[in-house]
């Protein structure tokens, strides 16, 4: 299927591995030129070289912390007129409500709410002027079904969701489409860390913890970066113009609701 975005230009945040890389790969497969961002230059460069070689698209890297003003300015200097923006950042650490003080809350809100908002604010005027744009925010299934130990993430991502709900409906008439993708458990480093912690707490092996997690999911497995990337790429395509301000779950059916 031709997504109709060959030759477009995309910024993909946190794209050296995991879900971000999955999105970058599928955009590259559709012919999109990429500006990839992550903090570790060696990993990011290896990813960029592999994607450029495999898909024959232009790929540049910005090895900066995008949750800082300096990092955002470097990213926007490298790609000032993106057609596509993929907002993505690792979630804050788990814990209990009593574990978090002002510093932890400030960090979570900056990383998972304010940073994507600031990037959208920076690129939306150009998209509006060009009458075309796509923004996909990678948030979390916890926006719909809060996870007790992820209170920092629940709160920050819910704030971003509220911003998108209003903003998406203001810019859609200009051909600029904003949506959120809400991953459940996918086979990423972060999920592996959760499994290791669960195994240690329950005094079982990581393999047993994984099997238990699989049993709890209707699909009987974790999601893959490839299928997540394909969903994101579709939301960036020429066919997504009537999908506005949505929160789309990719969780294998874990969220149990008739009306979503």
C-alpha positions as CSV (number, residue, x, y, z in Angstrom):
1,X,0.0,0.0,0.0
2,X,1.4,3.4,-1.0
3,X,0.9,5.7,1.9
4,X,1.3,8.8,-0.3
5,X,4.1,10.3,1.8
6,X,7.2,9.5,-0.3
7,X,9.5,12.5,-0.2
8,X,8.0,14.0,3.0
9,X,10.3,14.8,5.9
10,X,9.9,13.6,9.5
11,X,11.3,14.2,12.9
12,X,11.2,11.1,15.0
13,X,12.1,11.5,18.7
14,X,13.7,8.8,20.8
15,X,14.2,6.7,17.6
16,X,17.5,4.8,18.1
17,X,15.6,1.7,19.4
18,X,12.3,0.4,20.6
19,X,9.0,1.9,19.4
20,X,10.6,5.0,18.1
21,X,12.8,3.0,15.8
22,X,9.9,0.9,14.7
23,X,8.1,4.1,13.6
24,X,11.2,5.4,11.8
25,X,11.6,2.1,9.9
26,X,8.1,2.2,8.6
27,X,8.2,5.8,7.6
28,X,11.5,5.1,5.8
29,X,9.8,2.1,4.1
30,X,7.1,4.6,2.9
31,X,9.9,6.8,1.4
32,X,10.0,9.5,4.1
33,X,13.3,11.3,4.8
34,X,14.2,11.3,8.5
35,X,15.7,13.4,11.2
36,X,16.3,10.9,14.1
37,X,16.8,12.0,17.6
38,X,18.1,10.3,20.8
39,X,20.7,11.0,23.4
40,X,23.3,8.3,22.7
41,X,25.1,9.2,19.5
42,X,26.7,5.9,18.8
43,X,23.4,4.0,18.9
44,X,21.6,6.7,17.0
45,X,24.2,6.8,14.3
46,X,24.2,3.0,13.9
47,X,20.4,3.0,13.6
48,X,20.5,5.9,11.0
49,X,23.1,4.2,8.9
50,X,21.1,0.9,8.8
51,X,17.8,2.6,7.9
52,X,19.4,4.8,5.2
53,X,21.1,1.8,3.7
54,X,18.0,-0.5,3.8
55,X,15.4,2.0,2.5
56,X,17.5,4.4,0.4
57,X,16.2,7.5,2.1
58,X,18.0,10.5,3.6
59,X,18.6,10.2,7.3
60,X,20.3,12.8,9.6
61,X,20.7,12.5,13.3
62,X,20.5,15.0,16.2
63,X,22.1,13.4,19.3
64,X,20.6,15.7,21.9
65,X,18.3,15.5,24.9
66,X,15.0,16.8,23.4
67,X,13.6,17.4,26.8
68,X,15.8,20.4,27.1
69,X,15.5,23.8,25.3
70,X,19.0,23.3,23.9
71,X,18.1,19.9,22.5
72,X,14.8,21.1,21.0
73,X,16.5,24.0,19.3
74,X,19.2,21.7,17.8
75,X,16.5,19.4,16.5
76,X,14.5,22.2,14.9
77,X,17.6,23.8,13.4
78,X,18.4,20.4,11.7
79,X,14.9,20.1,10.4
80,X,13.0,23.4,10.6
81,X,10.1,22.4,8.3
82,X,9.0,18.8,9.1
83,X,5.9,17.4,7.4
84,X,5.7,14.8,10.1
85,X,6.5,14.9,13.9
86,X,6.6,11.8,16.0
87,X,6.8,12.8,19.7
88,X,8.2,10.1,21.9
89,X,10.0,9.9,25.2
90,X,10.7,7.2,27.8
91,X,8.3,7.2,30.7
92,X,9.2,8.2,34.2
93,X,10.1,5.6,36.8
94,X,7.5,3.5,38.6
95,X,6.7,3.9,42.3
96,X,4.1,4.9,44.8
97,X,2.5,8.3,45.2
98,X,4.5,8.8,48.4
99,X,7.8,8.4,46.5
100,X,7.5,11.5,44.4
101,X,8.3,15.1,45.3
102,X,8.5,18.3,43.4
103,X,11.7,17.3,41.4
104,X,10.1,14.0,40.2
105,X,6.8,15.7,39.2
106,X,8.6,18.5,37.4
107,X,10.8,16.0,35.4
108,X,7.8,13.9,34.5
109,X,5.7,16.9,33.3
110,X,8.6,18.3,31.4
111,X,9.5,15.1,29.6
112,X,6.1,13.6,28.9
113,X,3.8,16.6,28.6
114,X,5.6,19.9,28.0
115,X,8.3,18.7,25.6
116,X,5.9,17.4,23.0
117,X,3.7,20.4,23.5
118,X,6.6,22.8,22.9
119,X,7.6,20.8,19.7
120,X,4.1,21.0,18.4
121,X,3.9,24.7,19.1
122,X,7.2,25.1,17.1
123,X,6.2,23.2,14.0
124,X,2.4,23.6,13.7
125,X,2.6,27.2,12.2
126,X,4.7,25.9,9.3
127,X,2.4,22.9,8.7
128,X,-0.6,25.2,8.7
129,X,1.1,27.5,6.2
130,X,1.9,24.5,3.9
131,X,-1.6,23.1,4.3
132,X,-0.3,19.7,5.3
133,X,1.1,18.0,8.4
134,X,1.0,15.0,10.6
135,X,1.8,14.7,14.3
136,X,1.7,11.4,16.2
137,X,2.3,11.4,20.0
138,X,3.3,8.1,21.5
139,X,1.7,8.1,24.9
140,X,0.6,5.1,26.9
141,X,-2.4,2.8,27.4
142,X,-2.3,4.2,31.0
143,X,-4.1,7.2,29.7
144,X,-7.3,5.1,29.4
145,X,-6.5,2.6,32.1
146,X,-4.2,4.1,34.8
147,X,-1.5,1.9,36.2
148,X,-1.1,2.4,39.9
149,X,2.7,2.3,40.1
150,X,3.0,4.6,37.0
151,X,1.3,7.7,38.6
152,X,3.9,10.1,37.1
153,X,3.3,8.8,33.6
154,X,-0.5,8.6,34.1
155,X,-0.6,12.2,35.0
156,X,1.8,13.7,32.5
157,X,0.5,11.8,29.6
158,X,-3.1,12.7,30.5
159,X,-2.1,16.3,30.4
160,X,-0.7,15.9,26.9
161,X,-3.9,14.1,25.9
162,X,-6.0,17.1,27.0
163,X,-3.8,19.5,25.0
164,X,-4.1,17.4,21.9
165,X,-7.9,17.0,22.2
166,X,-8.4,20.7,21.7
167,X,-5.5,21.6,19.5
168,X,-6.2,18.8,17.0
169,X,-9.6,20.1,16.3
170,X,-8.3,23.6,15.7
171,X,-5.7,22.7,13.1
172,X,-7.5,19.9,11.2
173,X,-9.2,22.3,8.8
174,X,-5.7,23.3,7.6
175,X,-4.8,19.8,6.7
176,X,-2.8,19.2,9.9
177,X,-3.7,16.0,11.7
178,X,-2.8,15.2,15.2
179,X,-3.4,11.9,17.0
180,X,-2.1,9.8,19.9
181,X,-1.0,6.2,19.8
182,X,-1.3,4.4,23.1
183,X,0.9,1.4,23.4
184,X,0.3,-1.4,25.9
185,X,3.0,-3.9,26.6
186,X,5.5,-4.2,23.7
187,X,8.7,-6.1,23.5
188,X,11.0,-3.2,24.4
189,X,13.8,-2.6,26.9
190,X,11.5,-0.8,29.2
191,X,9.1,-3.8,29.3
192,X,12.0,-6.2,29.9
193,X,13.0,-4.1,32.9
194,X,9.5,-4.4,34.3
195,X,9.6,-8.2,33.8
196,X,13.0,-8.4,35.6
197,X,11.5,-6.4,38.5
198,X,8.4,-8.6,38.6
199,X,10.5,-11.8,38.5
200,X,12.7,-10.6,41.4
201,X,9.6,-9.5,43.5
202,X,7.8,-12.8,42.9
203,X,11.0,-15.0,43.2
204,X,10.4,-16.5,39.7
205,X,12.4,-16.5,36.5
206,X,12.1,-13.8,33.9
207,X,10.7,-16.4,31.5
208,X,8.0,-17.3,34.0
209,X,7.2,-13.6,34.5
210,X,6.9,-13.2,30.7
211,X,4.6,-16.3,30.4
212,X,2.4,-14.9,33.1
213,X,2.2,-11.5,31.3
214,X,1.3,-13.2,28.1
215,X,-1.5,-15.2,29.7
216,X,-3.1,-11.9,30.9
217,X,-3.3,-10.5,27.4
218,X,-6.0,-11.6,25.0
219,X,-3.5,-11.7,22.2
220,X,-1.3,-14.0,24.3
221,X,1.9,-12.0,23.6
222,X,3.5,-8.6,23.6
223,X,3.3,-6.2,20.6
224,X,6.2,-5.7,18.3
225,X,7.9,-2.5,17.2
226,X,7.2,-3.3,13.6
227,X,3.4,-3.5,14.0
228,X,3.4,-0.4,16.1
229,X,5.5,1.4,13.5
230,X,3.1,0.4,10.8
231,X,0.1,1.9,12.7
232,X,2.0,5.1,13.3
233,X,3.0,5.3,9.6
234,X,-0.7,5.0,8.6
235,X,-1.6,7.9,10.8
236,X,1.0,9.9,9.0
237,X,-0.3,8.9,5.6
238,X,-2.5,10.7,3.0
239,X,-5.4,8.5,4.2
240,X,-5.5,9.8,7.8
241,X,-7.1,13.2,7.1
242,X,-10.4,12.3,8.8
243,X,-8.8,10.8,11.9
244,X,-8.6,13.8,14.2
245,X,-7.6,14.0,17.9
246,X,-8.0,10.3,18.5
247,X,-6.4,8.1,21.2
248,X,-5.7,4.7,19.5
249,X,-4.8,1.8,21.7
250,X,-2.3,-0.9,20.6
251,X,-2.5,-3.2,23.5
252,X,-3.6,-6.6,22.2
253,X,-7.1,-6.1,23.7
254,X,-5.9,-5.6,27.3
255,X,-8.2,-2.6,27.8
256,X,-11.6,-4.3,28.2
257,X,-14.3,-1.9,27.0
258,X,-17.2,-2.2,24.5
259,X,-16.9,1.4,23.4
260,X,-13.2,2.0,23.7
